[in-house]
Amino acid sequence: MNFFGAERFFGPKRLWRGIHVPEHKEQTAHLPIRRLPFPPLLIVPLSQHAGKPAKAIVHEGQEVVRGEPIAEADGFMSVPMHAPATGRVERIAPAPSAKGELTPAIYIRPYPGASQEVLYGAEQNIDQMTPAQVVAAVQATGVVGLGGAAFPTHVKLKVPEGKKIDTVVVNGCECEPYLTTDHRVMVEYPRQVLHGARIAMRAVGAERAVVGVEDNKPDALAALRAANGDRPGILIEAVAAKYPQGAEKMLVKVLLGREIPAGGLPADVGLAVFNVATLAQIGELLPDRQGLIERVVTIAGPAVSKPGNYLIPLGTPLRWALEQAGCTDQAVSVVLGGPMMGAAVGSFDIPLTKGVTGVLVLAKGGAYGEAQVFPCIHCAACVNVCPLQLDPSHLGLLARKDRYEEMETVYHLNDCFECGCCSYVCPAHIPLVQYFRVAKQMNRERKARS
């Protein structure tokens, strides 16, 4: 009997709803990962993750070596920070963030003559660790979800009381246009991905793992399968390329036929879900007791002359990264992430953090530019493509009337994960996702006041 039982079936697994969007991945999908030069100044925010910010453990004027802890976790729902470069702590002061607010940060000026070799770490035997020790070790690395959510990975590895995890799901879809970060990680670091998957299996007590990769990435599928060989316990599966195939709920449904309940978590259906880049970092950092100090970021778009996937030190100023990638004078908008779920930035003086998957530089007149907004014509195009079978049209009308609480309690607003399918297909160009984000924020503020 097949190890994966009756759930396994052959051929690419298909997403029922969703959309096909122009991929624009040809700019960078074939290019190997390159290292970006170190900037003159690194800005390391103490909050690069969901949860409580880290607490600085260095002082101004202190010398640090690359990989050294510079901030400690403030409780379980927090992660530490590590020095991205050997240099001197210039100051500890507020820094601008992508959200437009100031957040505490550690400013490090790298030494120009330093080799920037990672000088901090020590070997540890993961095979002799208990699940609790693995969770603690992962927290010490500072690894968070590198697919964009930046949720502390060690929190996901701690199985909730009363739950049992039987399968680790590894998300290698990367369905956002332009982004090829995960693609290149799978092609160039497949052994690290699989090692990270086995570490996750050990932590959560799962007997198997399933890696889902869109079928438009045959080189990634081949690399992972070659690295896995005949070893049991991990299955590499192709899924049909369709947006938003990489969304957690969608991938789980497509791969295993399980549905995460509304307001629930993957653990409710016996699963733990991780991004491939996240597991690659765990597979690389954990054996040597090292911390997360850099990540791969796609820099692409019509207004970039040297697009690619760059290995970037955390805290690198966006302006510096754009200069190195050849941002042209045609640029009119810069988006962190992809065009469907990313957010435009208002300043180039922000640092690149753990949750940044890509930097998209758009030119005037592009496919994702602004358009005039018209009244809803009730065509139901948004309803037909919503992967969660919500009613975006009605939600949008309620948002226009400030009926935010009703959107949440009656029409399941919080189930929306803001994939942008509804906004993309709307012939009236109504910014539905933006309406929903505002509604969620208003509801959060209302609850905080009560």
Secondary structure as GFF3:
##gff-version 3
##sequence-region A 1 450
A	DSSP	three_ten_helix	5	7	.	.	.	ID=ss1
A	DSSP	beta_strand	34	35	.	.	.	ID=ss2
A	DSSP	beta_strand	42	45	.	.	.	ID=ss3
A	DSSP	beta_strand	55	56	.	.	.	ID=ss4
A	DSSP	beta_strand	63	64	.	.	.	ID=ss5
A	DSSP	beta_strand	69	72	.	.	.	ID=ss6
A	DSSP	beta_strand	81	82	.	.	.	ID=ss7
A	DSSP	beta_strand	87	96	.	.	.	ID=ss8
A	DSSP	beta_strand	102	110	.	.	.	ID=ss9
A	DSSP	three_ten_helix	126	128	.	.	.	ID=ss10
A	DSSP	alpha_helix	131	141	.	.	.	ID=ss11
A	DSSP	alpha_helix	153	157	.	.	.	ID=ss12
A	DSSP	beta_strand	167	172	.	.	.	ID=ss13
A	DSSP	alpha_helix	181	188	.	.	.	ID=ss14
A	DSSP	alpha_helix	190	204	.	.	.	ID=ss15
A	DSSP	beta_strand	208	214	.	.	.	ID=ss16
A	DSSP	alpha_helix	218	228	.	.	.	ID=ss17
A	DSSP	beta_strand	234	239	.	.	.	ID=ss18
A	DSSP	alpha_helix	248	256	.	.	.	ID=ss19
A	DSSP	three_ten_helix	266	269	.	.	.	ID=ss20
A	DSSP	beta_strand	271	275	.	.	.	ID=ss21
A	DSSP	alpha_helix	276	285	.	.	.	ID=ss22
A	DSSP	three_ten_helix	286	288	.	.	.	ID=ss23
A	DSSP	beta_strand	294	300	.	.	.	ID=ss24
A	DSSP	beta_strand	308	313	.	.	.	ID=ss25
A	DSSP	alpha_helix	318	324	.	.	.	ID=ss26
A	DSSP	beta_strand	331	336	.	.	.	ID=ss27
A	DSSP	beta_strand	343	344	.	.	.	ID=ss28
A	DSSP	beta_strand	358	363	.	.	.	ID=ss29
A	DSSP	alpha_helix	381	385	.	.	.	ID=ss30
A	DSSP	alpha_helix	392	400	.	.	.	ID=ss31
A	DSSP	alpha_helix	404	409	.	.	.	ID=ss32
A	DSSP	three_ten_helix	413	415	.	.	.	ID=ss33
A	DSSP	alpha_helix	421	425	.	.	.	ID=ss34
A	DSSP	alpha_helix	432	449	.	.	.	ID=ss35
###
